Amino acid sequence: MLRIAKSTRRSPAEILDQAERFFGEGGEGLAQTGRNECCISFAGAGGHVAVTLSEEGRERTVEIETREFEYPARRFLERL
């Protein structure tokens, strides 16, 4: 299991939409299992990805917890 994080100034909606495209059906092919204003989660192929946002002032922290998708999780954060 891996837990990594990165700070960004992108909007929460933009981050979650990017995560949906990257990890979902058109990207890594995972099934979306939940979404609300602060997080989105996916599962499939024996693993999972959970993207959680937290805000402090104008900065947002994007935290990803994953099992079996460590490399894609790192790639996603690099592209933010």
C-alpha positions as a printed Julia matrix, in Angstrom:
80×3 Matrix{Float64}:
   0.0    0.0     0.0
   1.18   3.53   -0.76
   0.08   6.9     0.58
   1.46  10.02   -1.15
   0.48  13.69   -1.31
   1.12  16.89   -3.24
   0.08  20.53   -2.85
  -1.57  22.39   -5.71
  -3.64  25.5    -6.41
  -5.98  23.78   -8.87
  -9.66  23.8    -8.05
 -11.2   20.78   -6.32
 -13.52  20.13   -9.27
 -10.6   20.19  -11.71
  -8.57  17.77   -9.58
 -11.45  15.33   -9.17
 -12.33  15.49  -12.88
  -8.7   14.77  -13.79
  -8.62  11.84  -11.38
 -11.83  10.47  -12.91
 -10.33  10.61  -16.41
  -6.95   9.25  -15.32
  -8.05   6.32  -13.16
 -11.52   5.64  -14.57
 -12.82   3.8   -17.62
 -10.92   5.91  -20.18
  -7.61   5.71  -18.29
  -6.51   2.92  -15.96
  -9.89   1.23  -16.4
 -10.94   1.2   -12.75
 -14.57   1.37  -11.66
 -15.51   4.53   -9.78
 -16.87   3.54   -6.37
 -17.62   6.95   -4.89
 -17.34  10.7    -5.34
 -18.21  13.81   -3.37
 -16.79  17.34   -3.11
 -13.59  16.22   -1.34
 -12.78  12.76   -2.64
 -13.12  10.16   -5.34
 -12.41   6.44   -5.17
 -11.89   3.59   -7.61
 -11.51  -0.18   -7.43
 -10.6   -3.01   -9.76
  -7.94  -5.54  -10.74
  -7.44  -6.5    -7.09
  -6.59  -2.98   -5.95
  -7.98   0.45   -5.2
  -7.24   4.17   -5.45
  -8.64   6.85   -3.14
  -8.0   10.54   -3.91
  -8.75  12.93   -1.03
  -8.51  16.74   -1.02
  -7.93  19.02    1.93
  -7.67  22.81    1.89
  -5.63  25.27    3.86
  -6.01  28.82    2.6
  -5.51  28.9    -1.17
  -3.47  25.67   -1.18
  -4.99  22.25   -1.63
  -3.35  18.99   -0.66
  -4.12  16.02   -2.85
  -3.57  12.75   -1.02
  -3.69   9.38   -2.74
  -3.92   6.05   -1.01
  -3.56   3.03   -3.26
  -2.93  -0.66   -3.42
  -1.68  -2.21   -6.68
  -1.65   1.15   -8.52
   1.41   2.8    -7.0
   3.07   3.73  -10.29
  -0.07   5.3   -11.84
  -0.71   7.21   -8.6
   2.77   8.73   -8.77
   2.27   9.62  -12.45
  -1.05  11.31  -11.66
   0.51  13.53   -8.99
   3.42  14.42  -11.29
   0.93  15.73  -13.86
  -0.93  17.99  -11.42
